[in-house]
């Protein structure tokens, strides 16, 4: 029961934070698609994706090590904070050098348009990741939540001001994003009193070696995860153009609803997995949570697949509306990415970063190959299909490895039947022009079939919710 209460508490706090950061910005999509052109949105997306690639590489992914090591009560917190901050400052110097080199050599002209914004995005993103991981490692999940709300509030307010009355366009979008993240950084620095943990003296070499031995394989994992998540944007840009990438990037906004729930649970789950790991799973906690999580993600995914086109009518303005076709397969990729993240919590519990990396690298390789092949034959839709296939491979490999690490009671046959239904729904949605209104009828029947297969777990989730609501009265 302690494990469930701890998980529920963290989910509650992270829900508030992620609601602020993800869901509120989700409602600004109509503003972005009305004010920004497809080309501008595609440019911003590539800047953001590039920062996402270089943060784990140049910081040696040291932020991932901070959470795991801070949760270990036998390790000095001052040493962990000081070591990780040192690698953060090294990364700033390295990234600045790359930007200067690009200005003079011009090997990536697109990134010479806004070099200062590119550097600032890197600086605030890398530092916010580090501080958020400090908060989780200190078990200060409430501060993670509050900082998320603050970040989104500042970002939303400035986006409205910069894009509408001031008409700053893409520059305003950059400024609002950077300022929002900076507000989160300032709040966390004050609330965590982070300066108390910074020691200039000679650092513990043994601790540094242990942290790097965990974080370096995780760098490969993060880069490979980046390949699975966003490398398709670069391939779409190269093969179809920056405008098409802008449309494809917007398609991710609807799956971000599902990603929000996935991120909330996975962050809370990693903390619970590290604290309550039991390789025999004697109380069935790991297995039951996986079953509940799997069913919840699949049912929400199924509903969103059905509503993809109606939601697109509300969110996507002008030529962005074409993005709805890519949404269904991207939703499926989120489901398998989330399940892979759950299994990754088991690897984090035993500090097995190599198992993270092996599965994610395999998925990244498949993703790149399928992207090139499928985009050539079926256009941008091929990128969405490739992303879903890559995440399915990562999930399968992690499930195989996790079942070797601990007793995990999972109904694979039933789960695979539900996954096949999700893929069938994706195909039905894409036949919308031929099926007309029957599209919704067929997909509703498929949703009902998934609910019947998952009725046991679904009823337990509903019962759990009723008990919590009753206890709150």
Buried (B, 14 or more C-beta within 10 A) or exposed (E): EEBBEBBEBBBBBBBBBBBBBBBBBBEBBEBBBEBBBBBBBBBBBBBBBBBBBBBBBBBBBBBBBBBBBBBEEEBEBBBBBBBBBBBBEBBBEBBBEBBEEBEEEEEEEBBBEBBEBBBBBBBBBBBBBBBBBBBBBBBBBBBBBBBBBBBBBBBBEBBBBBBEEEEBBBBBBBBBBBBBBBBBBEBBBEBBEBEEBEBEEEBBEEBBEBBBEBBBBBBBBBBBBBBBBBBBBBBBBEBBBBBBBBBBBBBBBBBBBBBBBBBBBBBBBBBBBBBBBBEEBEEEBBBBBBBBBBBBBBBBBBBBBBBBBEBBEEBBBEBBBBBBBBBBBBBBBBBBBBBBBBBBBBBBBBBBBBBBBBBBBBBBBBBBEBBBEBBEEEBBBBBBBBBBBBBBBBBBBBBEBBBEBBEBEBBEEBBEBBBEBBBBBBEBBBEBEEBEEEBBEBBBEBBEBBBEBBEEBBEBBEEEEEEEEEEEE
